[in-house]
Structures are given as C-alpha cells and as structure tokens.
Amino acid sequence: MAQSTTSVNLEIEFTLSTKGKKILLYNGYRYVLNQATKTKKYWRCEDGDNCGAYVHTTSGDTYIKNNGVEHTHLADPDEHLINKLIAKIRNRVMNEHLSAGFIYEFELVRAKLTESQLAVMPSFKSISKLNIS
C-alpha cells in the first residue's frame, strides 16, 4: 500500500489517514493534500495552521520540490510508525479473510513496538470505530 521513492536525502511515502485520505510522509513529517491541478499536487504540512512547509509532487505522486520552509514543530517518529502500522492493519483487514482483531494483535506483536510506542498506540476498539473492520 505505501509507496516509497528514495533519492539523495529524500524519502517520500504515502499512507492513508484514519478517514481514508492520502497522506504524504516526507522527512518525518505528514502532509495533507491542499490543492491539485492536472499536472501537480500541492501538499501542506499537517499542522498547516501553524506551519508553512509545503511539498509539491506531480499528479502521479513523484516528488518535485519543497518550499524550503523550516517546520515550526518537531517531527514525531512514533506517530509516523503507528500511522503506518494502522494503515497496514486496515489494508490487511480489507484484503484478507481473517478477523480484524486477529490481524490487529498479529501486526502489533510483529511490529515490536517500544513501551512508549505501545502507550500511544490506539486500542483495537478505538481504531475499529475508524472503520478498519
């Protein structure tokens, strides 16, 4: 599900938000689609009210450039990891004939999260409300 493109000091990935919308992950930060034309997509930092960082991609999701603005907040690598894990669980639930609870537990064990990551990982009950099952 997640696509990766790598280059010198460049890593972009795509995942889905809890509402099923595409999220761009770039250098540890999350970006939401702000605007799209026939040839380009303009992504703004998820904390757009307080942060002016943008990334531009082609309409086919190939990195073009960023605006060079420094983020006004720190990246959260734990949140990034957990969001990718939830997207993986969601994808498996939609494509496999196993119970959502089993897939959640299996992927949670497989991820080998630290105690601090486990502390912020949503419970199965809370993410099942987000339509993963």
Secondary structure, 3 states (H helix, E strand, C coil): CCCEEEECCEEEEEEECCCCCEEEEECCEEEEEEEECCCEEEEEECCCCCCCCEEEEECCCCEEEECCCCCCCCCCHHHHHHHHHHHHHHHHHHHCCCCHHHHHHHHHHHHCCCHHHHHHCCCHHHHHCCCCC
